Amino acid sequence: MVDGRVRGEYPARWEADVVLRDGSTAHLRPIRPQDAPALERFHAGQSETSIYLRYFTYKSRLTPKELKRFTEVDHVDRVALVVERSGAIVGVGRYDRLEDPEEAEVAFNISDQYQGMGVGSILLEHLAAAARERGVERFSAEVLPENRKMLTVFAEAGYEVRRHFDDGVVMVEFAIDPTDRSRAVMESREHRAEARSLADLLAPRSVAVIGASRAWGSIGNTVLTGILEGGFTGAVYGVNTEALEVAGMRSYATLAEVPGPVDLAVLAVPKEEIPGVVADCAAAGVKGLLVITGGFSDGGDGLARQRELVRAARANGMRVIGPASLGLINTDPAVSLNASVAPGMPQRGTLGLFSQSAAIGVLLYAACSRRNLGVSSVVSAGNRADVSGNDAMQFWEDDPATSAIGLYLESFGNPRKFSRIARRLARNKPVIVAKSDVTGLRLPPGHAVRTTQAPREAVDAMLQQSGVIRVATNEELMDVAQIVASQPLPAGRGVGLVANSAALGRVLADNAERNGLAVAALETGLDLEDGQSRALPRLGALLDEVLARPDVHSAVVILLPARGTTVEALADAVGRCGTRAGKPVLAVFAGILDASVPTEGLFRVDTEPGTADPETAAPGISQSGTADPGTGASGPRIDAAVPAYSSPGNAVAALAAVVRYAQWRRRDFGETVEPAGIDKDRAEDLVDAHLARISGAELLTLDAAGAAELLACYGIRVLESVPFETEDQAVAAAERLGWPVALKTTDQHLRHRLDLGGVRLNIIDEAALRGNIRHMRQMLAAAGAEGLEVQAMAPSGQGCVVRGLEDPLLGPLLSFGLAGDAVNLLGDWAHAIPPLSTTDLAELVRSPRAARKLFGYQGLPAVDIAALEDLINRVATLKDHHPEVALLEFNPVMVSGDGITVLSADVRLGNPEVRTDSARRAMSAWGGPVPGAA
């Protein structure tokens, strides 16, 4: 047995789909004995130079003995991983453990065709992860000096590499524990590869619509027509097995007949035909698939088909958007791609939009059109089986055409990775995330990902920690997007208010104060009733005066209709004032703008009877109506450069959200500091030893001694408690611990409840102790709480609760609150996702509503905040290092003016759920979690 598994057992958890440097995909897995023929073909296809650099000599072929040794490994002391594309091996990485069991020698062999595509660095990351799991701590390698590519792989991996020459060979050695630099290297490579993969889909050189139809209003016809009428700058092909002509152009019966290469294939065929079409796309070298077809959300056969679709695509180098996608849009004039069922190309702008289900995509498209808000690109992921919001953010981070990002999320696939990318992205570009309160708790149809077991507030805490602007609805998303896509960020909380109605001005001021803004100026005497030629200069002068004040960082203008003055002219005047001042300005036209517009008619996808399979229609798309986008709006269309609203509440709420984001962006983000005195290796040994006692999904609760030993590895001391059976044993324990002592029940629910008789404090001598023991046993007998323990008295202070758990979705989660009714009755918790920076720690401690008691409250002294933050940091570091710690709870922690005392520790271990973010690059597995991520 090794790590609870049989030596030689195939470690399926190490399999992973990966994105190469050029944005294409491949499959990584452990080698198998049946790979011998494929390995022989791989070797035969290598150049003489590559063979020489790998074996230090030329081998025209591998002998049967060599093939057997290379393919038959025990997956423990001898491990080999292969990267394959289209069923062929394109790279091999292996390690062999040396005499020192903590060191292994590594070797790599990359196909000539795939050298320079990042295969070697990916293999190194995954080999290192597998080796750490098997107890290997260091890698060494012998490399010929002329093998510069391999030396570069080692040098640029982010490890501390030592090199020296020995007998004409470069000897390389390095520790394989992830470092800050190695993580940064991995994330940078991951970012470039995933951004490239989506860039190839959003800016293809050629597009083929498979399932293109002559039936007006069918999905295939709508998408093809949209691409042609949108002015796509590349080549367009229609594929239809029966028609000779579609949309006024020649049609091809199969993809193989298309005369040129195809970058993006749009699939609008019944789902039963999808496997064959994917195979055709693989044979044709297509880079990516946009699957409009629905019908994969039935939870049974549909999900299995969906997983097979993604598996087949990735194995052949292709990314997948969908299924049930609304489509892709790129408004860049150099591309001009409308590969969607939208009725036309939206207005060009700087907002990047991501949605999942097609129905939500319809709502977002309609809202953009209604508000005259331009976009840079739109990605509808449908069931999000492959391409996700994480991929979209990776692309938009570097996209010069995108200045703000809006995402509507119905599920999370990899929230730890989302948090990591969003935090980096939000420092430069606003990220607006719309999600319901149950996102992460329940899954929409077709979304095969995990759900969280953490409190629902934990997901919101993760978003807040990431710096995103969290909203609840698509309309709120657009409220905020109007500001960040067209206005500078406010420099502070001060807002100036201008109105032509005292009542409206007061309503606006009340809304501003309720949303945390500081009303620095309120002008309600504006008169717009004597004609546009006089009203506009008057409005401009007053607004200029308000914006010139140094304590005004933004302004909101609310106006009632005025005779002889158009809304368009008023909006233009407001916009020019904001531009002159360089400050954000919002306009509220009460009683003028009608925010409602029917979504019917925005998407013209009528079908003639019998001309289209209904499963090729993405769910939620209207099947009737003829109106163009936006023509159903009853109000005027205002230039998007001026954020305009019909409701003062919506305007102020959106502005307040942007102000909070601007404050987050200006703050000191702190640094992640590992606490002193940590012995991670010792802790790993202890955890492994405990886990050897359990199997499957069991949880092991450590006894007091085991918990204390593990926690001591992270510099955490638990005040000793001594269980006893007899009074004499209790007295002996008290004598050793020192008087005074506390007497407690061992019952988990009562041991901290002084009000329920579970605790007696300040027992000063033997007689008092014996008397309290007898009395407590009588009192607690009715509750069935028989066990008692004695503990030294801790310094008085404020009781707190610190909890760390391993969540299936979020991974390690830290929770903090003040002990007692604050957390037990009111749920007054704060949550955060490790690793935690110094700023994160400070905010976590200060976030509970009851946290004011820690800083001096109603005569109580302030407590030692630095000691409390240090303890939480130690817990966060422990949880980040050890996913096997399923639960760790300190309840209570007594925080006094000069330190902390941990009175009780509950530590439970279990075989961990696979984390969704790890020290190796791996994509979510075919619509599910990443297998084998550490």
Secondary structure, DSSP 4 states (H G I P E B T S, - for coil): -BTTB-TT---GGG-EEEE-TTS-EEEEEE--GGGHHHHHHHHHTS-HHHHHHHHSS--SS--HHHHHHHH---SSSEEEEEEEETTEEEEEEEEEE-SSTTEEEEEEEE-GGGTTTTHHHHHHHHHHHHHHHTT--EEEEEE-TT-HHHHHHHHTSSS--EEEEETTEEEEEEE-S--HHHHHHHHHHHHHHHHHHHHHHHS-SEEEEET--SSTTSHHHHHHHHHHHTT-SSEEEEE-SS-SEETTEEEESSGGG-SS--SEEEE-S-GGGHHHHHHHHHHHT--EEEE------SSSHHHHHHHHHHHHHHHTT-EEE-SS--EEEE--TTT-EEEESSSSPPPEEEEEEEESSHHHHHHHHHHHHHHT--EEEEEE-TT-SSS-HHHHHHHHHH-TT-SEEEEE-S--S-HHHHHHHHHHHHTTS-EEEE--TTBTTB--TT-------S-HHHHHHHHHHHT-EEESSHHHHHHHHHHHTTSPPPSSSEEEEEES-HHHHHHHHHHHHHTT-EEEEEE------S-HHHHHHHHHHHHHHHHTSTT--EEEEEE---TT--HHHHHHHHHHHHHHHTS-EEEEETTT------STTSS-----TTSS-GGGSPTT------PPTTTT-SS----TTS-EES-HHHHHHHHHHHHHHHHHHHS------PPSS--HHHHHHHHHHHHTT--TT-EEE--HHHHHHHHHTTT--BPPEEEESSHHHHHHHHHHH-SSEEEEE--TTTTT-GGGTSEEEEE-SHHHHHHHHHHHHHHHGGGT---EEEEEPPPP-EEEEEEEEEETTTEEEEEEEETTHHHHTS---EEE-SS--HHHHHHHHH-SGGGGGGG--TTPPP--HHHHHHHHHHHHHHHHH-TTEEEEEEEEEEEETTEEEE--EEEEEEPPPPPSS-SS----BTTBPPTT--
